[in-house]
Amino acid sequence: MNAEILKRIVRAIAEGSQSDLDRLANKVVETERKTGHTRLAGELESILNEARPRRNGKHTPAESRGALQELPQSRRFGEQLATLIPRDELEHHMVLPPLIEERFARIECEYAARERLGAYGLMPRKRILLYGLPGCGKSLGAKRLAWNTGLPLMKVRFDALISSYFGESATNLRSVFMAAKERPCVLLLDECDFIARSRGNSKDIGEASRIVNSLLQLMEEYDAPGLLVATTNVEASLDHALFRRFDDVFQVPPPGPVEVEQLLKTTLSSVPVDEQVDWNKLIDDLAGASAATVVKAARDAAKAAVLKGRRTVTDAHLRDSVAEARRSDAKKQGS
């Protein structure tokens, strides 16, 4: 067991802090599970689950037993600076071109082998930047990494982090990074261009510049036990110095014909589909569409069939939903 955890456990016992003991017990379970001692972790978790109802008179929700019970808060208003996405809400199935699938798998493999790599003085990829058009799966990629590494996902709330008070935004950002260092997680900076726009293009040389400088420093010093994933739709607007801080930078591209077909068929796998569906025509109509658009079109077609009392999803259902999805995309791009 980690010496630091042992010291914190003894300190909590000496101070009689049951809440600290609960949190540290969860940390021990999590550590044992991550090091491959799954049987021991399960036995320890069972002991905790049996003891809590007797002590509290009620069962503790699973969410409150997570590794990130205490999320970072802003000092001035006490707002949570991040949200924890529960594991059962982590969508993680992605349909990707083989080369992009390999990039994600390599990150996951290196994280799993981090101790073995460390024995040779090698560091796993821990700071990842995903870029691409809206709806192509950048945020889903962060969820997938969290799912496959077994780490909780902590998403930064930029609305709470940014403050008009001098230096407070940078302080809030540092609190978030400190929380990620104390508790292993996938720290998600979704649409990071919100705080990482180029200092040269910014008209605000005050707070905006300070938070970019703070982010650069925190990225440079980042040594948390989990992963940091940043996403952006407008990578060209990011501060150039930021790119050097990432261990891996790659695009999540729109799905090609093979991926579009797989996305359609996977999304429709739970409902009967008419054999006369013209898949090639649908793929052509969805050329250049995002993965989110493809999935939405398939789901809308399935819902239309169910609501109309049809036994199968027909070619007409799919053509109508695809046309509607493309019209919706065109309106969004025109607005």
C-alpha positions, 0 to 999 in steps of 0.5 A: 500500500502507498506510504502516503495513504497509510499516513493519512489513514493513521492521521484520520484514526488519530483525529477520529474522522470517519468521513476521511476514513471512508474516503481513504478506504475507497482509495485503498479499494481503487488502488488494489483494483488498478494494480490487478488485485481484483479479488482483494478489491472486491472483498474489501469493497464487500466489507465496506458495503456491509459496514456502512448500512449498520453505521449510517442506518441506510445504504450509501449511494454508489456515486458518493463512494466514488474516488472523486467525492470532494470536487474542487470548488471556487473559493469565492462562491463555493461553486463546483468547478467540475462535474463527475460523470458516473461510469454508467453514463460513460458512452464508450462505443466508437466506430473509427477508421483503423488508424484513429482506433490505433491511436486511442488503443495505444493510449489505453495500452500505455496507461495499463502498462505505466508501471512497466514503462516506468521501470525503463524510465519511459512515460506513458502518453497522459496529455491528449488533445483531440480536435475535429468538427462538432459531433465527430466524437471528441468528447465521446473519445474522452469517455471511452478512455475513462471507460477503458482505463477504469478511471472516473471522468471529471469534466471542468466547468468553465462557466464556474471556473472563469471569474471577473476578479483579478487572478481568480480564474487561474486560482480556480484552474489550479484547484482543478489540477490539484484535485486531479493530482490527488485522485486519479481520473480522466480530467476533461477540458472540453472545448478547451479553446474557451480558456486556451485561445492564442494570447496574440489574438486576444484583445484582453491582455489581462485575465484572459492572458493570465489564465492561458499562462496558468494553463501552460504552466499547469500543463508543463508541470502535470504529473497526475496519476490519471489522464488529461484530455482536451478537445476543441473544434477550432484548433487553429485558434489555440495558443501555439505554445499549448501544443508542445505540452501535449503527448499526443495530438490527433484529429477525430475525423468525420466517418467515411463510407465504411464507418457510416454503414457500421454506425447505421447498422450498429444503431439499428441493431436492436430493431428489425430492418427491412431487407430492401434498404438501400444502404449504398444510397444512404451512405452517399446521402450521409457523405461528410456527415458527423458521427452524431448526425449518422446516429441521430438519423438511424435513431429517428428512423427507428422511432418513426417505425415504432410510433407508426406501428411498423414491424420493421424499419424501412428504406423510406423511414431511413431516407426521411430521417437522413434528409431531415438530419441533413437539413438540420445540419445545414441550418446550424451551419448557416446560423 
